[in-house]
Amino acid sequence: MITGELKNRIDSIWNIFWTGGLTNPLEVIEQMTYLMFIRDLDDTDNMRAKEAAMLGLPHRSIFEGDVLVGERSIDGSQLKWSVFRDFPAGKMYTVMQEWVFPFIKNLHGDKNSAYSKYMDDAIFKLPTPLMLDKVVSAMDELYRMMSEQQHSDVRGDVYEYLLSKLAQSGVNGQFRTPRHIIRMMVDLMQPRPDDVICDPACGTSGFLVSAGEYLKENHKQDIFYNRQRKDHYMNEMFHGFDMDRTMLRIGAMNMMTHGVDNPTIEYRDSLSDQNPDKDQYSLILANPPFKGSLDADIVSTDLLKVCKTKKTELLFLALFLRMLRVGGRCACIVPDGVLFGSSTAHKAIRKTIIEENRLEAVISMPSGVFKPYAGVSTGILIFTKTGHGGTDNVWFYDMKADGFSLDDKRTEVKENDIPDIIARFHNREAEHDRARTDKSFFVPKDEIVQNDYDLSINKYKKTEYKPVEYAPTAQILAELNALEAQIQQGLKELEGMV
């Protein structure tokens, strides 16, 4: 989580927009994202140049030589944040409006790319040179503060805090899945270089970015020294869908900043007939919206055949099964109601996952994980699409702590089950002897079936009651009388001193 000092800096930038006449939270976040992206382009270009030099690979800077903006040829160096930030306010505003912004809008040569599609209608809305000058100076200070916290994903936390302002303002109710929960899910699934990864409710593309970072950390040689796999990574591996163009724009820029040139980020209602994807993906990572219910008329009939319901959390599970290819894996966050709901639709989707596919794990998370935005209790389901069953024993884990306090402040604490969850999940063979009183244990499929496919951990976990021996009543009364006598003696001594 970000510090109070960082929050104050972001708030001060927000106030510059607010006092300058930009009061729509969505517009403020859009403009801040554009500016962060422009600044990141400079940093990323420098970093790639250093990496290429270390690896002995050729590198051509996007700012090198003359750059074509519209019909004009411009010295590319003037488009770098580190250069134009030192211009006088009037010149900086002209450069930003007439050169830099058109440059980033057409940065990706492929007009059909996610970036090009969602940047096409992007508008530079800062109204005055003075306001731009103030924002650029404030952003430099923000980045200086961020650089001092390199031990954590400050960039992701800054996005989370920005998006929290949407929720506070009652606009769209957007919020990020906490970065450490995303990373835990990615570490549990361990993406592979040949995976085709999808998030059907991608928002700012947090899951896709984290999967890409995991692959860079663990499979750098396999991907970046193999032309075919690098092409797959850049153009075919990552797929994300959402119904909010602002989120898609942020997501596309987020992916590009993290080194993925051409992800498939599309405007799509994943639950409707707009989404034809079937048997296509090898890995789905998602935290789909739990917005209650929707109009059954707009839901794909394929999904309603699996579970006839209007509840989005159940329909998304049916969707994941349809979108995965055989052998494809899924890790998704669900509200607790999905695990134990007694309606026909709840039971039907759980039965489908257990009987027709392979349910591997159920991780119960504490209700404070999504605070301060929501206090809902959630769990993580991990399953593999087989089409013919395969569930044998299901691994349960009762997460009690995620490294942060479970109140609205979410301050960092020592208690953290996440490393234990990851280690135990990848060594489940050693888990068979665990007792039901432990944090993790196996439950046989037959027992789950007998319990109406209930996946609530409380149904199977046993509480260990330890006997406590107390002194005999007569002894306790004698001790109380002795204490009373001491108190009376003390009072007499005080009275004598008055």
N, C-alpha and C positions, 0 to 999 in steps of 0.2 A: 504494500500500500504506500501511497505517496505521503511525504511529510507535510506538516502544516505549512512550512515555508514554501514548498512547491505549490500547494493549494492556493496560498495567498498570491503567488506570482500569477497563476492562471486566472484567479479572480480579478487581478488588476488588469490583465489583458482583456478579459471579458468586459470590464467596466469601460475600457477605452472604446470598444465597439459600441457599448450601450450608450455612452454619452455622445458618441459620434453619429447616432441615429439608427444603428443596426440593432434592433431589439428582438428580432425573431431568433430564438435559440438555434433552430436548424440552420439559419443563414450564418450565424456567428460560427458554429462548428464547421460548416462548409468552408468559410473563408479562412479560419484558423488551420484547417486541414490542408488547404491549398498552399498556404504559406509554409507550413511544416514540411510539406512535400517538396516545395521549391528549395528549402534549406537542406533537406535530406539528400536531394539530388546532388548537390555540391559535395556533401560529406561522402555519399556512397560512391561517387565518381572517383574521388581521391582514394578511398579505401580499395576499390577495384584496381586502380592503377598500381597501388602498393602490392596487392596480392599477385597481380600479373608479373610485376618485377621480381617478386620472390620466387615465383614458379617458372620464370623464364618464358612466359607466354606473351603474345602480342596484345596490346590494349590501345584502343582509340577512344579518347575522351569525347563525350557528347558535346562538350564545349570547345573542342579543338578547331582552330582555323575559323573560316567564315561559315556562319550558320544561316540557312534560308528561313526567314520568317515571312510568310505570305509571298510577296514578290520581291522582298528586300533581302539583301545579303548583309549580315551584321557580324561584327567581331564577336565570336562565341563567348569570349572571356567576360564580356559585359553582362552576360546572362547569369553569371555565377553570383550567388548570394554574397559570398565573401568579397566581391568586387562592388556590386551596386549598393550594398548597405552603407558604403562610405560616401555615396553621391549626396549632393544637396537634396532636400525634400522634393523640390519641384522636378528635378531631373530623375530622381529615383521613381517618382510616381509615373512619369512618362515612360521610362524604361519598363517598369512593371506592367503598365496598362497596354502599351503598344508592342512590346517585344517579348518580355518574359512569359506573360500569360498566354498569348497565342503560341509561343514556343512549346509550353508544357501541354497545351491542348492537342497539339499535333506531334507530340513526342514519339508516339508509337506509329510506325509507318503503316501497319495493317489497319485499315479503316474498319474491319470487322472485329477487331480485338475488343476485349472487355473495357480496357482503358479508353480507347477511342470512342466507344459507344457512350460511355457515361461522362466523359469529359466534353463531349460535343456541345452540350447545352450548359456547360459551366460558365458562370459570369463573375467577373471581378467587380465586387460591389463596394470596396472601400471608397468613400465619397471624396476625401480630400488628401492632398500630399502630407499635411501635418499629421493626420491620423495614421497614415501608412508609416511615416517616420517613427511615431511613437510605438506602433505595434512591432515594427522591425527591431527596434532597440529592446523592447520588452521581451521579444522572442529570443534574442541573443542571450539575454540574462537568464531566461528559462532554460535554454540549452546548456548554458554554463552550469547551472544548478543540477541539471539532469546528468551531466558528465561526471559530477562528483558522486553519483550513486550508481556506478557501473555494475555493482554487485547484483542488481535486480533489473527486471524488465520495466524500467521507468517509462519508456515510450508507451508500452501497453497500459500502464497505470494512469498515465496522463490521458490517454483515450478514454479509459474507464471513467475518470473523473469528469471529463468533458461530457460524456454521454449521460452521466448521472444528472447533469443539469437539464437534460431533456426530460428525465423522469420527474425532477423537482418542478419543472415548468408545466408538467401535464401534457407534454407534446410527445405523442407516439409511445411513451413509456419504454423507450429503448434502454437496455443496459447490457454491459458485457458480461459474459461468463468470466469469473475471476481467472486471471492468467495462470495461477498455480493449479487450478482445477483442470483447465485445458491441458496444461503440460502433463499433469498426472495421467489423464486419459490417453494422451499421445504416447507416453512412456509405457502404458499398459498394452497398447496395441502395436507398438514398435513398427511403424510404417516401413515398407520395403521399396527399393528403387524401381520395381516394376508395378507398384500399386497404382490404381486409378482411384483417387480420393474425392469424396463429395461431402458437402454440407448443404442439405436442402433448405436450411434457414440460416444463411451464412452471416447476416449482419455485416460487421466490419472485417469478416474473414479471419477471425482469431484462430479457429481450429486449423484452417488451411495454412496460415502463416506458421503456426507452431509445428505442424507436420513437416513443412518445408525446412524449418530450422533443425528439427530432429534429424532429417535426412542429411543435411549439410554436416552436422556434427558426427554422425555415425556411418555415413556411406559416401563421404566426399570423393574418395578415389573411384568408387564404382560408378558414380554419376558423372562427375566433371572431367574424367579422363576417358570417357566412353561417349563418342559422338551421338550414338543412337539413344542412350539413356539420358544424356543431357538434353537432347531435343524433346524427349518424353517429359522430362522434368519441367522444362520451360513452357511447353505448349499443350500437353495432353494430360498431365497428371492431376491437376487441380480443377475442381468444378464446384461452383457455389451459386445458389439461387436465393433471391429475396424479393420482397414486394415494395421495398423502400428505395427509391433511386438515390437518395442521399447516402444511405448505408452502402449501396452498391458502389457509388463513386469513391467513398472512403475505402471500401474493401479493395477495389481495383488498384487504387494508389498505394494502399498498404502492401499488397502483394508485389507490386512493381518495385517499391522501395526495398523490399526484402529479397529482391533478385530474381523474381519469377516474371519473365517477360510477357507471357500471353496466357494467363489463366482464363478459364471459361467462367466468367462471372455474369450471370444473366438475370434480367427481370422476369420473374416467373412465380406464379402461384403454384407451389409444389404439389398441393393437394388436389388441384383441379385437372381437367382434361388437357390443360396447356402443357402438362408434364408427361411426355410419352415414355420417359426412360424406364427400361425394364432389363433386368439381368445385365447391368452395365458396369457397376462399380465393384472394386475389390475391398474397399474400406469406406465406411461412413462414420464420421465423427460429428455429433450434433447435440445442440441444446434447443430443441424446437419450442415454439411459443406455447404456453399453457393458457391461452386466452379464453378458455371455457368452451363455447360452442359456436358453430357457424351454420350457414344455410346448406342443408344437405343437397340442394339442387346444383350447387357449384362444385361439389365433391366428385372426384372421379368414381365412376361406378365400380371399377376394379377394387377400389379400397373398401367400398361399402359391402362388397361381397365377403370380405374377410371379417369385418366387424361393422355392423350397422349402427352407426352412432354419429353424433354431431361434435363429439369431443375431439379437439385437435390432437391432444397428446396420444390418443389411441389410434387415430387415423395416421399420424406420422409413423408409428411403429409398423402399421400395415404397409405404408409407403416404403420404409426402409427395406422390408422383406422383398418388395417388388423390384426395387432399384438395384439390389445387390445381385451379383452373379453367384452361381453355386460355388461355395467355398469362400465367398465374401464375408468380411467381418464387420461388426458394428459395435460402437460404444456410444451410448446416448444417455442423456440426463432425462429423467422422468419424475413427475411429482409422485409423492408417496401413494396417492390414491390409485395409481396404475398398478401398484404391486398387490393391493389387497381389495380393490373395488369389487363389489358383489353383483354388479349389473351383468346382463348377458354379454354385452360388448366387452367389458373388462375381462371376463372369464374367457371369451372367445379368442382375444388376441394373445393372452398368456398361454392358452392351450396350443395355439398355432405355433408360438415360439418354442414351446417345450416339446410338443409331440411331433411336429413336422420339421423342426430345425434343431440346433444344438445350443441350448442356453448354458453358458459357461460360468457367469458370475453375476452376483447382485451385491452392490456396494451401497450400504445405507449411509447417507451423509447427514450431519447435524443441521438443524433448521437455520442456524445463523450463517451458513456459507454464502448466501446471497444478500445478506444485509449490507448496507442499509436500504437496498432497493426493494427487497421482498423477504419475508420471513418464512416462506413455504418450505416444508420438509421435502427433501428430494433423494433420489437414489440413482445409481448408474447401472444400466443393464449392459452386459457384454454377451453377444451371441454370434453364431456363425450360421449362415444360410446353407442348409444341406438339401432341403426339399424332401427328405425322407427320414427325418428324426435324427437321433444321435445323442440326445440328452441322457446322461447317466447319473452323475453326481453334480450338483450345483454348489459352487463355492460362494459362501456368504462372508461378508466382512462388515463389522459394526464400527464405522469410523466415528470417533468421539472428538477428534481435534484435527484441524488443518493448518496449524501454524499461526493462526490469528484468533484473537478473542471473538466470541460468538455474539457480541453485542453490536450496536450500530457503529461504534468507533473502529472495530476491526484492527486493533493494534497487534503488533507481532508478539507471539508468545513462544515458549520453548516446546510445548506439547504439540506434536505433529505426527499423525499416523501415516502420512502419505508415503514416506520412504518404506515403511513396513508393508503397506498395501502393495506397492510395486514389487518389492522383493518376494513377498509371499505368493503373489499372483503368478510370477514367473517360475516359482518352485512349488507348484501345487501338489506335486507327488509327495512332498513331505508333510502335507497338511491333513492326511487321512486320519492320523491319530489324535487330532485336536478335539478337545471336549467342547460341548455346546456352551460351556461357560466362558470359553475363550473369545477373543475378538473375532477370530475367523474360524470357520469350520465347514465341512461338507454336509449336504443334506441329499439323501438319495432321491431320485426322481419319483419313485413309488410313493414316498411319504408326501411329496408335494402334490401329487395327483390325488391322494386321499384327502388332502386339505383343500380341495377345490382349486388347485393351482395357485394357492395363496403364496406370494413371494415376500411377504413382510417378514423381516428378520425376527421380530418379536414372537412370531408363531413358532419358531424353532429354537431360539436362544433360551438357555436355562440360566436362571439367576441363582447364584451360589449364596446360600444363607449360612453364615458362620455363627455358631452358638456363642453367646456372650455370657460369661458367668459373673453374677453380682454377689456381693457379700450378703449374708443373712439379714433379714429385716431388722432383727434386734440389734445387730452390730451397727447398721446404718443409723438407727434411731439414737443409739448411744453416742455415735460420732456427732450427730446433729446437736444433741444435748450439750456435748462438750464444747462445741463451737458457740452455742448460745451462751454458755457460762462465760466463755472468754469475752464475748461481746459485752455482756452485762458488767464484767469486771472492768473492761476498758471504759465504759460509760461512767462508772463510779469514779474512776481516776480522773476523767475529764471534768466531772462535776466538782471534784475536790480542788481542781486548778482554777476554777472560775472565781 
